[in-house]
């Protein structure tokens, strides 16, 4: 009798543990704040997944949502677009108007290779997603992303790394998984992850090269590894894969040599290949240069005074843009005097007139619908989508609209 009673008690306790907490656990999981891993594959053109056989990324699209392409902001360069994705702002509104530019108010030139400038919070407008999360009591983590190394609104991510391109990609993936394994109160709900290899190979060899294909497949394998390990964690993690821009094969035989077009000696031109930002304090000198360039524009390039830049580019309302803007018509590129080497692949061109600048968007996870293909959209709309998934309130006016992507959510 004593043995029977003991067995009965053990059975009752076991049954209670098996049934009651199970229901509570389900409810807890249902109410748990989702997670978002925002992955950027720099220079991954809109058609690379199919063109170069990225089967894991394609599978994520088949099981989730993919866009026909994602439109970059102008200029379709790395820094402006990464920052537009995480602020929901066009370049004219967040201030990173190119990879290199001059700020006449600060009297400083920003270059992505200048560590002091990159970490200077004065250059970054808007409220990045990690800042928004931290302001609202949510931890964030960045394994590289434009702006994540600077104190923006005096806030940094809970976890972040200073950019170091030599860090192995697998180590970056491992760290993301380690972050997700932290205790609940320490675990970040918004995570960024960045890979540069596809862009590097695209520049060095061109978008159609076997080297670029291999880089695509190597990153794709890492995406497959990350996805598999995330699924094993039993957390409500959504993975969003984007790129900042595409890539095009440039005309290396007939570049646009600015020293042969006009006299730029009395102005400050910042030449970036796809476009030139011209700074100057003398209106008469700007007028003279503009008048000299107008007859030369056409198939190779276009020139605008700042006030006349087309509204469609969203690129005129910032003091860092300069007094004149020259835009190369792809596949032409501007080169500076004495420049000898021209990379086979390039970007930065008008994304609204150059399909090859198209980027990618893939989304997969418990908050995302399945088997959905959506039309092209501008990358500023990613910001309100991520905020909605995470339950964050957008506190400032942005250019992105939730309505553009809200239909992909369950």
N, C-alpha and C positions, 0 to 999 in steps of 0.2 A: 504494500500500500504506500509506504514511504517512497519507494523507488518510482512508482507510478505517478505520485503527486509531483515528484521532482521533474520527471519527464514532461508532465503536463505544463508545469510552469515554464520550463525551457521552451516548449512548443509555442506557448502563448506569447512569450517575449519575442521569439523569432518571428511569429506571425505578425505581431504588432510592428516590428522593425521593417518587415517586408512590405506591408501594405501602407501604413500611414505615412512614413517618410517618402515613399515612392510618389504619392500624390502631391506631397509638399514639394518634392524635388521637381516634379513636372511644372508646378506652378512657379517655382523659383526660376526655372529655366525660361519659362514663357515671359516672365517679367524682367529678365536680365537685360541690362543695357547691351546693345549689339557692339561689335568691334568692327573697325574698318582698317584694312591694310591697303594703303594707296601706293601702288608700285609704278614707277616711271622707268621705261626703257628708252633712253635718250636716242633720238634719231630713228625710231622704229616706224617706218613709213606705213601708211594705212593698208597697203596690200602685201606687206612682208610675210604675214602669217601664212597666207596661201602660196605666195611666190617662193618662199624659202622653207616651207614645210615645218612650221611651228605647230606641231600636233597637240601639245598640251594646252597652248593658248587657244587654239581652235576649239578644243574640247570644252574649255571653260566658256567660250562663247556659245557653243551648242547647248550647253546645260544651263546657261544663264542668259545674259544679254550682250549683244555686240552692236556697235554702230558701223554703218557703212564706212564712215571715217569721222574724225573729229577735227574741226577747223581750228588752226592755231590763231593767235592774235598776231597782229603786225607789230614788229618784225618777227618773222618765224625763226627766232633765235632761242637758245637754251634758257638764258636767265629770264627774259620777259615772260616766256610761256610757262615755265615752272612756277613762277610767282603768280601768274594769272590763274593757274589751276587752283592754287591754295588760298587765293584772296577773292576770287570771283570778280576781279577788276581787269579792265583793259590796261595796256601799258601806260597810256596817258593819265590814268587815274591812280596807279600804284607807284609809278616813278621809275621802275627799271625799264628804261626805254630802249635799251640794247644791251649787248654784252660789254660794250665799251661806250661811254658817253661822258660829256662834260657837264658839270653842274655850275652854272655861273653864279649862283647865290652862295654856294660853299667855296667856289673857286677851286674845285677839286675834280679830277678825272677818275671815274670809276672804271676799273678793269677787273674782270673775273680772276685774273692771275694775281691781283694785289690783295693779299690777305688782310691788310689793315682796312681797306675799303669794304671788302666782303663782310667783315664783322662790325661795320659801322651802322648802327641802327637808324641813323639819319637818312639813309638812302631808301628805306623801305616803308612805303605807305600801306594803308589797309590793315586788316586784322587777319593774319594767316590762321588756318584751321587749328593749328596747335595752340596758338594764342587764345583763340575762341574757346577751345576745350579747357585750357588751364584757367581762364577767367571764370568758367562755370563749374569748377571743381572736378574736372576730368583730367586724368593724367594722359600725356601724349609722349611719343617717342619718334625720333627721326634718325634713321640711318642714312644720312645725307638728303638734303633738299635745299634748294635755293632759299636763303633767308633764315634757315634754321640755326645758323651759327651766330646770328646777331640778336641783341636784345631789342625786340620790336615791342613798342609800348612797355618797355622795361621787363618783358617776359620772354623766357626761353622755354623750350619743351622740357618736361621732367627728365628725359633722357635724350641725349643727342651726341653726335660725333662731329669733330672738325673734319672737313672733307679731306680724304686721302685716297686718291685713285688707285693706289697700290694694294689696298685692302682686298683680299680675295673675295669674290662674289659669294662663295659658299659660306664664308665667315659672316657675311652680312645676313644671309638667310638664317644661319644658326642663331644669330643674336635676336632676330625677330621671334623665333620660336622660344628662346629663353625669356624674352619679355612676356610672352603670353603664358609662360609657366610660373610667373611670379605670383605670390599671394594676391588675392583679390584686391585688397586696398592699395597694393603697389603696382598693379597691372595696368598698362596703358590701353585705352580703348581706341585711340587713334594713332596709327603707326605709318610712317613713310619709309619707303625702300627705293633705292636708286641704283641703276646700272648704266654704265657709259659705253660699254664695248661695241654695241651696234652702231652708235654714232661715230665712234673712232674709226671703225673699219669702213663705214660708208664714206667718210671724208678721204681716207687714205687710198681706197681702191674703187669707190663708186658703188651705187646701189645694186648693180647687177653682178658684182664680183663674187667669186666663190668664197673669198675671205669674209664678206658681209653675210653670206648665207651661213657659214659656219658659226659666226658670232650670234646670229639669230637663233640657231639651233642650240647653242650652248646656254643662252639665257632661257630659252624655252625649257630645257631640261631642269634648270634651277626652279622655274615656275612650277613644273610638275612635282619636284621634290618638296617645295614649300606647301603646295596645295595638299599633298598627301599627308604631310606632318600636321598641318592645320586641322584637317579632318579628324585626325586621331585625338585631338585635344578635347573634343566634345564641348566646344564653345561656339556661340553664335557669331562667327567671324565672316565678314564679307570682304572679298578681295576685289579691288578695282585696279585694272591695269590700263595705264595711259602712256602716251608719249608726248613729247613737247612739239615735235615737228616731223616732217618727212625728210626726203633727200632727193637730189636730182643730179644727173651727170652734167657737168658744166662744160662750156665751150672754152677750152684751155688755149686754143690757137688764136682766138681773136678777143682778148680781154679789152675792157674799157680803161684806157690809161688817162687818168684825170689830168695829169700834167700836160697832156697834148690837147686838152679841150679848152682850157682857160687858165688865167693866172689866179691861183689860190693862195698866193704868198701873203696877202693882207687879211686873211681869215683863218679860222682854225677848223680844218676839215677832219672829221673822224671817219675813216674809211673802214667799212666792215665787210667788203665783198659784195653783198647783196644790195647795200645802200650806203649813202654818205650823209652824215649829219654835219651841217656847216654852221659854225658859230662865229659871230662877229658883232662888234659894238657899233660899227659905222653903217648906218642905213644906206648911205650913198654907195658904199662898197658892195653891200649885199645886192642893191639894185643893179649895179654894174655887172656883177657876176651872173645874176639871174638873166639879164638881157643877153649876155654872151652865150649862155647855155641853151636858151630857148630854141634857137635855130638848129641846134645839134640833137635835140631830143627826138625820139621816134621809136624805131624798132629796138634799139639797144637800151635806152633808159628814158625816164621821165623826171622832170624837175618841177618842184613846187616851192613857192613861198609858204611859210608856215601857215598863214591865214587861209591859203588856198588848198591845203592838203584835203583830199576827199573825206567827207564825214564818215564814209563807209570803213575807212581804215582805223577810226577811233584813235587818231594819232596826231593831235594838234594842240591839245590843251594842257601842256606842261612846259615849264621853262627849260627842261633838259633836252627838248627835242631840237632846238637850234632854229636858226632863221631860214635856212634852206634845207630841203630834203631831196636827195637824188635817189631814185629807185631803179635798180637794174631790172631789165626784163629777162627772166630766165630763158635760156641757160647762160646768158652773159653775166660777167662779174666785173666789178671795179677792182683795179689794182693800183697800188701806190708806186711812186717813182722808185725804181731800183728793185722792186719785187721780182724775184725770179721764179719761185716755185708757186704753182697754182694747184690746189688739191683737186682730184678728179670729181669728188662729190661735194655738194654745198647745199645750204638752206638759208633762210632769212628773207626770202622773196615774198612778194605780196601773196598771202595765203588764199585770197579770194579770187585770184587770177591764175594761180599756179597749183593745179591738182596734186602735183608731186609733193607739195608741202603738207598734205593731209596726214594727220596723226591717227592713233588708235584709241579705242575705248572698249574695254571688256569689263563686265561686272558679273560676279557670281557669289552666291551666299544665301543665307536664310531669309534675308529681307528683299531679295531680288527675284523677279519673275524668271521663268524658265523658257528657253527656246524662242527668244525674241530678238528680232533684228530691227534697228531703228535707223532713221535717216541721219545724215550728217548734222552736227550741231557745233556751236562754238564752245571752246573749252572753259569759258567763264561760268558755264552752267553746272560744272562739276561741284563747285563749292557748296551751293545750297543743297545739292543732293546728299553730299556727305554729312552736312549739318543735320539734315532731316533724319538720316539713318541713325545718327548718334543721339538724337534728341536735343541738339543744341539750338539755341535761339540766335538767329542772325541779328546782331545788334546795330549794324551800320548799313547804310545804303550801299548796294553793290550793283554791278552790271549784270550778273548772273540771275536767272529766274528759275525758281523751283518748278514752275509749270512745264518747263521744257523736258525735264527728265522724271518728274514725279510718277508718270505712268509706268515706269519700269519697276516700281516698288510694289510689293505685295500688300 
